[in-house]
């Protein structure tokens, strides 16, 4: 039994290491896609797009390993939360990788479009914030840091604010006649990709909190709903 347990713990550690490696590809890919976008580097953009297949394959394989462990080992308590967290996080990481690819594809669609200095600056800032959030989310997972995981939701506010400024700038430049409508649409989509990467980082933070403490966002909502149902109605004036 001890050998079985030891083998199971080794498999869990291998799952963790594989997920961290997958996340590293995304963390490295965000600034790379940003640079390809700003530099109009179609060669690097194409390499980013083609490099997504290994990440997708790793995600499928790792999910299968997790499901096998659930079926064969029937883990309890913390080990169960760890595997469930891994399954959810694999999806968040894989989707974030898809968003990096979408940024690279977007750079091809706007190739040759002159971007204002402010638009370029805002794209750079969104890339930096998305990278920072994703790295912090994975660090929280590695360190099992529930406090950092919980802070990600607030930290994401900065990326959301930059994204709002970016969308406003797109409208201003388009209305001035310096940005064609198709390019404006593509730029808006690119901004959305960065913003969604931040959302995935926040989601990873929620999974980490669950893994460490058993907390789930649904629990908070359920508690609020229960309190609302038991609260007495206001008295008539």
C-alpha positions in Angstrom: 0.0 0.0 0.0 2.9 2.3 0.8 4.3 1.8 -2.6 1.0 2.5 -4.3 0.7 5.7 -2.3 4.2 6.7 -3.1 3.6 6.1 -6.8 0.4 8.1 -6.6 2.2 11.1 -5.0 4.9 10.9 -7.7 2.2 11.0 -10.4 0.6 14.1 -8.7 4.0 15.8 -8.7 4.6 15.0 -12.4 1.1 16.4 -13.2 2.1 19.6 -11.3 5.4 19.9 -13.2 3.8 19.3 -16.5 1.2 22.0 -15.9 3.9 24.5 -14.9 5.7 23.8 -18.1 2.6 24.3 -20.1 1.9 27.6 -18.3 5.5 28.7 -19.0 4.8 28.4 -22.7 1.9 30.8 -22.3 3.8 33.2 -20.1 6.6 33.3 -22.7 4.2 33.5 -25.6 2.3 36.7 -24.5 5.3 39.1 -24.8 6.5 37.3 -27.9 3.1 37.7 -29.6 3.0 41.4 -28.5 6.4 42.0 -30.0 5.4 40.3 -33.2 2.3 42.5 -33.4 4.1 45.8 -32.7 7.0 44.9 -35.0 4.9 43.5 -37.8 7.0 40.3 -37.7 4.9 37.8 -39.7 7.6 35.1 -39.5 7.5 35.1 -35.7 3.7 35.4 -35.7 3.5 32.2 -37.9 5.9 30.4 -35.6 3.6 31.3 -32.6 0.6 29.9 -34.4 2.3 26.7 -35.4 3.7 26.2 -31.9 0.2 25.9 -30.4 -0.3 22.2 -31.5 2.2 20.8 -28.9 0.4 22.7 -26.1 -3.0 21.4 -27.2 -1.6 17.8 -27.4 0.0 18.1 -23.9 -3.3 19.4 -22.5 -5.3 16.4 -23.8 -2.7 14.0 -22.6 -2.4 15.5 -19.1 -6.2 15.6 -18.7 -6.3 11.9 -19.5 -3.7 11.2 -16.8 -5.8 13.2 -14.3 -8.9 11.2 -15.1 -7.0 7.9 -14.8 -5.9 8.9 -11.3 -9.4 9.8 -10.3 -10.7 6.4 -11.5 -7.8 4.2 -10.3 -6.8 5.9 -7.0 -10.2 7.4 -5.9 -8.3 10.2 -4.0 -9.8 12.0 -1.0 -9.6 15.4 0.6 -6.6 17.4 -0.5 -5.4 15.0 -3.2 -8.9 15.0 -4.7 -8.9 18.8 -4.8 -5.5 18.8 -6.3 -6.5 16.6 -9.2 -9.8 18.5 -9.8 -7.9 21.8 -9.7 -5.4 20.4 -12.3 -8.2 19.4 -14.6 -9.7 22.8 -14.4 -6.4 24.6 -14.7 -5.3 22.6 -17.8 -8.3 24.1 -19.6 -7.6 27.6 -18.4 -3.9 27.3 -19.6 -4.9 25.8 -22.9 -7.4 28.5 -23.6 -4.9 31.2 -22.7 -2.5 29.6 -25.2 -5.3 29.8 -27.8 -5.6 33.6 -27.1 -1.9 34.1 -27.6 -2.3 32.4 -31.0 -5.3 34.7 -31.7 -3.1 37.8 -31.0 -0.5 36.4 -33.5 -3.3 35.8 -36.1 -4.6 39.4 -35.4 -1.1 40.8 -36.2 -1.3 39.2 -39.6 -4.7 40.7 -40.3 -3.5 44.3 -39.4 -0.2 44.0 -41.1 0.8 47.3 -42.7 -1.6 49.3 -40.6 0.1 52.4 -39.0 -0.7 52.5 -35.3 -0.6 55.7 -33.3 2.0 56.0 -30.5 -0.7 55.8 -27.9 -2.2 52.6 -29.4 1.2 51.0 -29.4 1.8 52.0 -25.9 -1.5 50.7 -24.7 -0.9 47.3 -26.5 2.5 47.1 -24.8 0.9 47.8 -21.4 -1.9 45.2 -21.9 0.8 42.6 -22.9 2.8 43.4 -19.8 -0.2 43.2 -17.5 -1.5 40.0 -19.0 2.0 38.4 -18.6 2.2 39.6 -15.0 -1.2 38.3 -14.0 -0.6 34.9 -15.6 2.8 34.5 -14.0 1.4 35.5 -10.6 -1.4 32.9 -11.0 1.0 30.1 -11.7 3.3 31.3 -8.9 0.3 31.1 -6.6 -0.3 27.5 -7.7 3.4 26.5 -7.3 3.5 28.1 -3.8 0.0 27.1 -2.9 -0.5 30.7 -1.9 -4.2 31.3 -1.3 -3.7 35.0 -0.5 -2.0 35.7 -3.8 -4.6 33.7 -5.6 -7.4 35.8 -4.0 -5.6 39.0 -4.9 -5.6 38.3 -8.6 -9.2 39.5 -9.0 -8.2 43.0 -7.8 -5.0 43.0 -9.7 -6.9 42.3 -12.9 -8.6 45.7 -12.5 -5.5 47.4 -13.9 -5.7 45.4 -17.1 -9.4 46.1 -17.4 -8.7 49.8 -17.1 -6.0 49.8 -19.7 -8.3 47.8 -22.0 -11.1 50.5 -21.6 -8.6 53.2 -22.5 -7.4 51.2 -25.5 -11.0 50.7 -26.9 -11.6 54.5 -26.4 -8.4 55.3 -28.3 -9.4 53.0 -31.2 -12.7 54.9 -31.5 -10.9 58.2 -31.4 -8.3 57.3 -34.1 -11.0 55.7 -36.3 -13.2 58.7 -36.0 -10.3 61.0 -37.0 -10.0 59.0 -40.3 -6.6 57.5 -39.5 -7.8 53.9 -38.9 -9.8 51.9 -41.4 -12.9 50.1 -39.9 -11.6 46.6 -40.5 -8.3 47.4 -38.8 -10.3 49.0 -35.9 -12.3 45.8 -35.5 -9.2 43.6 -35.5 -7.5 45.8 -32.9 -10.6 45.7 -30.7 -10.5 41.9 -30.9 -6.8 41.8 -30.0 -7.5 43.9 -26.9 -10.2 41.5 -26.0 -7.7 38.6 -26.2 -5.4 40.3 -23.7 -8.3 41.0 -21.4 -9.5 37.4 -21.5 -6.0 36.1 -20.6 -6.3 38.2 -17.5 -9.7 36.6 -16.8 -8.2 33.1 -17.1 -5.5 34.1 -14.7 -8.2 35.1 -12.2 -9.9 31.8 -12.8 -6.7 30.0 -12.1 -6.5 31.9 -8.8 -10.0 30.7 -7.9 -8.9 27.1 -8.6 -5.8 27.6 -6.4 -8.0 28.9 -3.6 -10.1 25.8 -3.9 -7.1 23.5 -3.9 -5.6 25.1 -0.8 -8.7 25.9 1.3 -11.7 24.2 -0.3 -13.2 27.6 -1.1 -15.4 27.9 -4.2 -16.9 31.1 -5.7 -20.2 29.3 -5.8 -20.1 29.0 -2.0 -20.0 32.7 -1.7 -22.9 33.2 -4.0 -24.9 30.5 -2.3 -24.3 32.1 1.1 -25.5 35.5 -0.3 -28.6 33.9 -1.7 -29.4 32.1 1.5 -29.0 35.4 3.5 -31.2 37.2 1.1 -33.9 34.6 1.5 -33.9 34.7 5.3 -33.7 38.5 5.5 -37.0 39.9 6.7 -38.8 42.3 4.3 -38.5 46.0 5.0 -41.3 47.6 7.0 -43.8 49.8 5.3 -43.0 53.5 5.8 
